[in-house]
Amino acid sequence: MQAAGGERVPSNNVQRFREAQMMSKAELARKAGLSTLTIDRIEAGRPCRLDTKRKILLALGLKVSDKDKVFSSTSGPIPAAMAPVDLESTEDARR
């Protein structure tokens, strides 16, 4: 998918989920075991293998069943259930 200026319009929400967790491309790439170039291409809307999608979902702390929320062709607000969890406050609540 391309915009009028020739730039690619992302067909997924990887960048939005990554940024919602305040994670850099390099950090996501490291956690997923992928290159930053691969993350860059995926965020630009290029296709990728299913295994790559699975690695990204897990690196974002999501479940494979969340794939349609991240890799769908439509974009919209990130559902509240998908918002990042503050692990420190979760630990404090358990004490």
C-alpha positions in Angstrom: 0.0 0.0 0.0 1.5 3.4 -1.0 0.5 7.0 -0.2 0.3 9.7 -2.8 3.9 10.7 -2.2 5.2 7.2 -2.9 5.9 6.3 0.7 4.6 3.1 2.0 1.6 3.1 4.4 2.0 0.4 7.1 -0.3 -2.5 6.8 0.2 -3.5 10.4 0.4 -2.0 13.9 3.9 -3.3 14.9 5.3 0.2 15.3 2.3 1.4 17.3 2.5 -1.5 19.7 6.3 -1.1 20.0 6.1 2.6 20.7 3.2 2.1 23.2 5.7 0.0 25.2 8.4 2.7 24.8 10.6 0.1 23.0 13.2 1.0 20.3 13.5 -0.9 17.0 16.8 -2.2 18.2 15.3 -3.5 21.4 12.4 -5.2 19.7 14.9 -6.7 17.2 17.1 -8.1 20.0 14.2 -9.5 21.9 12.7 -11.1 18.8 16.1 -12.4 17.5 15.7 -10.4 14.3 17.7 -7.7 12.6 16.7 -4.0 12.9 16.4 -4.0 9.1 13.7 -6.7 9.3 11.8 -4.7 11.9 12.1 -1.6 9.8 10.7 -3.4 6.7 7.8 -5.0 8.6 6.9 -1.6 10.2 6.9 -0.2 6.6 4.3 -2.7 5.6 6.4 -5.3 3.8 5.3 -8.9 4.1 7.1 -11.4 6.4 7.0 -15.0 7.3 4.7 -16.5 9.9 7.7 -17.4 12.1 8.8 -13.7 12.1 5.4 -12.6 13.1 5.4 -15.1 16.0 8.8 -13.8 17.2 7.6 -10.2 17.1 4.4 -11.0 19.0 6.3 -12.8 21.7 8.9 -10.1 21.9 6.1 -7.5 22.4 4.8 -9.7 25.3 1.7 -10.7 23.4 0.2 -14.0 22.6 0.1 -15.6 19.1 -3.7 -15.3 19.3 -3.2 -11.5 19.3 -1.8 -11.7 15.7 -4.9 -10.0 14.1 -4.6 -7.0 16.4 -1.0 -6.4 15.4 -0.8 -7.7 11.9 -4.2 -6.7 10.5 -4.4 -4.3 7.6 -6.6 -1.9 9.4 -5.3 0.5 12.0 -7.1 2.0 15.0 -6.5 2.7 18.6 -4.7 0.0 20.6 -7.3 -1.9 22.7 -7.1 -1.2 26.4 -6.5 -5.0 27.0 -3.4 -4.7 24.8 -1.9 -1.7 26.6 1.5 -2.3 28.2 1.6 -3.5 31.8 3.7 -1.7 34.4 5.5 -4.7 35.9 6.8 -2.8 38.9 3.3 -1.8 40.0 2.2 -5.3 39.5 4.9 -6.6 41.7 4.0 -4.0 44.4 0.4 -5.1 44.3 1.4 -8.7 44.9 3.2 -7.7 48.1 
